[in-house]
Amino acid sequence: MLLGPCALAQVGAPSPQDRARAAAAASRARSSDSDALQSNYVTPGLAGQSITTVDNKTRFTPSLNCQKTATLLELMVQPGSSGDLTQVRISHDRDFDGAFDSHTVLPVPVSGVCANGVIACMPGRWEGCRSYSWSVDASRTIGLTQTDMTQLSGCYCLNNSCGTNLAWGNMAGLLKDLGGGVIGALTSADPRIGVAQAQVEGPVIRYTGAQTTACSANPTIDQTRYRASPTALASDAQSVAASSSIFQAVKASPAGTGKAEQISACTVMRDISINQPDTDAIIKRSTGGYATAQSGPAQLAFLIGSPTDDSLKGGACSIFDFRMTLDVGEADRLRAVRLASYFADDWVQIRVDGTLVASGPTAWTGMGPPPGKCEKRRSFHAAPELDISAAMTTGPHEIWMRVAVGNEGEAQARIVADLDLGCRASERIVDLCAGIAGQQQCRLRDETVDDVVTFRNGAGTGLAPLPQTRTLGTPACQVQITRDFFRRDRRYACAIDTADMSPPDLTRGAYIIDRSTETLLADRARSAEGSYQESSRPFAMPDRGAVAACEPICKTRKPRVNSDAAPQGVVGSLQTDPQGWDVFYHSCAADSLCPAGDGEELVSACGCLDDFPEAVAMMQTVRLAGADLVCTASRR
């Protein structure tokens, strides 16, 4: 029997199932895990290289960056005999020109690593520990800022107090944890930065980076403006909608009738920052004068003049001018500013911003020569402790000293500032609910204030949280804050416009379901005139093929010493046995062999594993442990 061309094409053509399996395999090969996604899409996209579609038929080169560098950041570590990292060196390409222009060496040894910082302790011991978070200043220089350990996350111990050779034995993971914290701080400081690739070589990790298409010299671009001012999002969206002809057309269409409810969640948070004082930020000598001295724990003295004996040569009678500028940055931290003392041989005037405040040895008020004989043949001393605080407002102020000398003489004035160097807290209320609460169609449905439910299903519960006192800041600068609330979580029910559509006609579907069988499809269609036409025809479902009962997986485990760290210490040292296990699940290949990693031992072979009861038990344990941490009025 001879087959025609169409029959031959049908015989050789793959089935829909085969085509679907091939497409799924191709997609999985290019995007099955994070490594595949990074190598096939993220890295070439940020590096300006070509990207191929899943079917390998189309290749294109995206433009996702303005600048790129193969050496965005390099981090090198050197473990010591105590197990601590005795040196951590960070090299950074800040201007994307392909060369490092910033080098940072951490000033402390690293005894523990966190997701967003490091912990420094006594070498080889978990004692005398200090916590630091990664920071990036305005010039993109990377550094550390001391903080409370409660502000860090994912911490674990590294030195010999928790085990031996932990740094060398886990070098790749250690570098990724350190580098990830640094990259997180960089991208938070400048959202334009993107990381394309990370490569580990021994004790070094290198990152390839790019600057994305924002192409702006200012890192506060429109795409990130709402991060600094979240409340502007709702008002901006409303303004855009009001000026959009498409939005207004849809709103005025017949589909814009009727009402429905939409639930919107938001928070009201108290954002508190601790201000540690800096004497130069309060008051400093910017020009003139000849010395600034620390005359007490919270006291500065500013000196002006020429105090050395007979350092001024006057002749018959000469006038000498001395000027000093004091810059006041925080006037509210000035307890007092006073003219403590002054002396002169022979005459002296002291002016503040041009206003005469003192003179001697007798009254000398004019701008001309002194009112008496210029040569007094002796020094004049005064200690008036004159308060000039009223003149020391925020901004620059000039201290002007005029000295009249007959023959030879000297002069000096001493301005003393008493400072308030106490730690202060500044706070603001970040109300993300303002845009929703201000809408007439929205009403409060649920509210939780510091874990206390105050509103539920539109009605008040009668409960209210007690005022709380929290200690904020660092060990060197702590402030206790007592407030009636720190966080409110709210849910609003808002009436929105929706379509007012008549219920669909379901009679045809009901007819098909009621009268069709596995081999016969019955139908009843309605014509334009309103009449119905019934029909039936043979029907068969396509062969769906054989499908496996599950994706075969295997379960393995690897021994691990618990080196996680918390404010109370290393978790392993608080346990009866610090030995634990890391559990892994792997997808099995077609040969049903478990692709276990290094050091892993097989727990369950490839098959249809069901560990749901174990997962439920673990989640319930975590839930109950969290419930025990909540203070309640009832007994548990």
QUIHUTA-V216414 format. One record per pair of residues at least 6 apart in sequence whose ideal C-beta (glycine too) atoms are under 8 Angstrom apart, sorted by the first residue. I is the first residue (numbers start at 1). J is the second residue. Records with the same first field share a line. If there is no record, write none. Layout:
I = J  J
This chain:
3 = 11
14 = 22
15 = 545
16 = 542
17 = 544  545
23 = 54  55
26 = 54  55  56
27 = 54
29 = 36
30 = 36  40  41  54
31 = 37  40  41
38 = 196  197
40 = 51  52
41 = 51
42 = 196
43 = 49  196  197  208
44 = 50  51
45 = 51  62  64  196
46 = 64  65  68  194  195  196  208  209  210  212
47 = 68  196  197  208  210
48 = 61  62  63  64  65  68
49 = 61
50 = 59  60  61
51 = 59  60  61  62
52 = 58  59
53 = 59
63 = 213
64 = 194  210  212  213
65 = 194  210  211  212  213
66 = 211  212  213  214  215
67 = 96  210  211
68 = 96  196  208  209  210  211
69 = 93  96  97  98  208  209  210
70 = 98  208
71 = 91  93  98  99  100  206  208
72 = 92  93  96  193  195  207  208  209  210
73 = 90  91  92  93  179  182  183  186  206  207  209
74 = 90  91  92  100  204  205  206  207
75 = 88  89  90  91  175  178  179  182  204  205
76 = 87  88  89  91  203  204
77 = 85  87  88  89  110  167  171  174  175  178  203
78 = 85  86  87  88  203
79 = 85  86  167  168  203
80 = 86  109  123
82 = 109  123  124  159  160
83 = 111  124  158  159  160  161  162  163  164  165  166  167
84 = 109  110  111  121  123  124  158  159
85 = 109  110  158  167
86 = 109
87 = 105  106
88 = 105  106  110  118  178
89 = 103  104  105  106
90 = 103  104  105  106  142  182
91 = 100  102  103  104
92 = 100  101  102  103  104  140  141  142
93 = 99  100  101  102  209
94 = 101  102  139  140  141
95 = 101
96 = 209  210  211
102 = 140  141  142
104 = 141  142  143
106 = 118  144
107 = 144
108 = 118  120  130  132  144
109 = 120  123
110 = 118  119  120  158  178
111 = 119  120  121  122  123  126  129  157  158  159  161
112 = 118  119  121  126  129  155  156  157  158  159  565
113 = 119  155  156  158  174  177  178  181
114 = 131  152  153  154  155  156  177  181  565
115 = 152  153  154  155  177  180  181  184
116 = 133  134  152  153  154  181  184  185
117 = 131  132  133  134  144  147  151  152  181
118 = 131  132  144  178  181
119 = 129  130  131  132  149  152  155  565
120 = 129  130  132
121 = 127  128  129  130  159  161
122 = 128
123 = 159
124 = 159  160  161
125 = 159  161
126 = 157  159  161  162  565  569  570  573
129 = 149
130 = 146
131 = 146  147  148  149  151  152
132 = 144  145  146  147
133 = 144  145  147  151  152  185
134 = 142  143  144  145  181  182  184  185
135 = 142  143  144  145  185
136 = 142  143  185  186  188  189  190
137 = 143
140 = 186  189  190
142 = 182  185  186
146 = 474  475  476
147 = 474
148 = 474  475
149 = 155  565  566  567
150 = 567
154 = 177
155 = 564  565  566
156 = 162  563  564  565
157 = 166  563  564  565  570  572
158 = 166  167  174  563
159 = 166
161 = 570  573
162 = 561  563  570  572  573
163 = 561  563
166 = 563
167 = 174
171 = 200  202  203
172 = 200
175 = 200  203  204  205
176 = 198  200  205
178 = 205
179 = 198  205  207
183 = 195  207
186 = 193
187 = 193  194  195
189 = 219
190 = 219
191 = 214  219  221  223  224  227
192 = 211  212  214  216  219  221
193 = 209  210  211  212
194 = 209  210  211  212
195 = 207  208  209
196 = 208  209  210
197 = 207  208
198 = 205  206  207  208
199 = 205  206  207  208
214 = 221  223
220 = 228
225 = 232
226 = 232  233
230 = 430  432
231 = 430  431  432  434  435
233 = 435
234 = 434  435  436
235 = 435
238 = 435
241 = 247
242 = 248
250 = 256
251 = 497
254 = 499  500
255 = 498  499  501
256 = 497  499
257 = 497  499  500
258 = 497  498  499  500
259 = 495  496  497  498
260 = 495  496  497  498
261 = 493  494  495  496
262 = 493  494  496
263 = 445  491  492  493  494
264 = 436  442  491  492  494
265 = 489  490  491  492
266 = 432  433  436  490  491  492
267 = 430  432  433  487  488  489  490
268 = 429  430  431  432  433  487  488  490
269 = 429  430  432  486  487  488
270 = 427  428  429  430  483  485  486  487
271 = 427  428  429  430
272 = 425  426  427  472  481
273 = 425  426  427
274 = 423  424  425  472  473  474  477  478  479
275 = 423  424  425  426
276 = 423  473  474  476  477
277 = 330  333  419  420  421  422  423  424
279 = 300  419  421
280 = 329
281 = 329  330
282 = 328  329  330  333  334  417  419
283 = 300  326  327  328  329  330  334  337  392  417  419
284 = 292  326  327  329
285 = 292  302  324  325  326  327
286 = 325  326  327  396
287 = 323  324  325
288 = 304  322  323  324  325  399
289 = 302  303  304  322  324  399
290 = 303  304  305  306
291 = 302  303
292 = 300  301  302  303
293 = 300  301  303
294 = 300  301
295 = 301  416
296 = 418
297 = 421
298 = 335  418  419  420  421
299 = 416  417  418  419
300 = 416  417  419
301 = 340  414  415  416  417
302 = 324  326  399  414  415  416  417
303 = 412  413  414  415
304 = 322  323  324  399  401  412  413  415
305 = 322  342  401  403  410  411  412  413
306 = 312  320  322  403  410  411  412
307 = 343  410  411  412
308 = 410
309 = 410
310 = 345  408  409  410
311 = 410
312 = 318  320  403  405  408  409  410  411
313 = 405  408
314 = 320  346  374  404  405  406  407  408  409
315 = 406  407
316 = 374  406
317 = 369  370  374  375  404  405  406
318 = 404  405
319 = 369  402  403  404
320 = 402  403  404  405  411
321 = 400  401  402  403
322 = 400  401  402  403  411
323 = 398  399  400  401
324 = 398  399  401  415
325 = 396  397  398  399
326 = 392  396  397  399  415
327 = 395  396  397
328 = 334  392  393  394  395  396  397
329 = 394
330 = 394
331 = 392  393  394
332 = 420
333 = 419  420  421
334 = 389  392  417  418  419  420
335 = 418  419  420
336 = 387  389  417  418
337 = 387  388  389  391  392  415  416  417  418
338 = 385  386  387  388  389  415  416
339 = 350  357  358  384  385  386  388  413  414  415
340 = 383  385  414  415  416
341 = 381  382  383  384  413  414
342 = 348  350  358  360  381  382  384  401  411  412  413  414
343 = 379  380  381  382  411  412
344 = 360  379  380  403  409  410  411  412
345 = 376  378  379  380  405  408  409  410  411
346 = 361  370  374  375  376  380  404  405  406  409
347 = 359  360  361  364  370  374  376  380  403  404  405
348 = 358  359  360  364  380  401  402  403  404  411  413
349 = 356  358  359  364  400  401  402  403
350 = 356  357  358  359  399  400  401  413
351 = 357  398  399  400  401  402
352 = 388  391  397  398  399  400
353 = 391  397  398
354 = 398  400
355 = 391
356 = 365
357 = 386  388
358 = 382  384  386
359 = 365
360 = 380  382
361 = 376  380
362 = 371  372
363 = 371
364 = 370  371  404
369 = 404
370 = 404
373 = 406
374 = 404  405  406
375 = 406  407
376 = 406
379 = 409  410
388 = 415
391 = 397
392 = 417
399 = 413  415
401 = 411  413
403 = 409  411
405 = 411
423 = 473  477  478  479
424 = 479
425 = 472  473  479  481
427 = 481
433 = 488  490  492
436 = 442  492  494
437 = 444  492
439 = 494
441 = 494  495  496
442 = 492  493  494  495
443 = 458  492  493  494
444 = 455  458  490  491  492
445 = 455  457  458  491  492  493
446 = 453  455  456  457  490  491
447 = 453  454  455  488  489  490  491
448 = 454  488  489  490
449 = 464  465  485  487  488  489
450 = 465  468  485  486  487
451 = 465  630
452 = 463  464  465
453 = 461  463
454 = 460  461  463  464  465
455 = 461  490
458 = 493
465 = 484  485
467 = 482  483  484
468 = 482  483  485  486
469 = 480  481  482
470 = 480  481  482  483  486
471 = 478  479  480  481
472 = 478  479  480  481
473 = 479
507 = 524
508 = 523  524  525  526
511 = 522  523  524
512 = 521  522  523  524
515 = 522  536
516 = 522  539
517 = 539
518 = 539  540  541
519 = 538  539  540
520 = 536  537  538  539
521 = 536  537  538  539
522 = 534  535  536
523 = 534  535  536
524 = 532  533  534  535
525 = 532  533  535
526 = 532  533
527 = 533
549 = 608
550 = 608
551 = 587
552 = 587  588  592  606  607  608
553 = 585  586  587  588  606  607  609
554 = 585  586  588  594  596  602  604  605  606  607  609
555 = 583  584  585  602  603  604  609  611
556 = 583  584  585  586  594  596  597  600  601  602  603
557 = 581  582  583  584  600  601  603
558 = 581  582  584  597  599  600  601
559 = 579  580  581  599
560 = 579  580  581  582
561 = 572  578  579  580
562 = 570  571  572  575  578  579  580
563 = 570  571  572
564 = 570  571  572
565 = 571
568 = 574
571 = 578
572 = 578
583 = 603
584 = 596  597  600
585 = 609
586 = 594  595  596
587 = 595
588 = 594  595  606
589 = 595
592 = 605  606
593 = 606
594 = 602  605  606
596 = 602
628 = 636
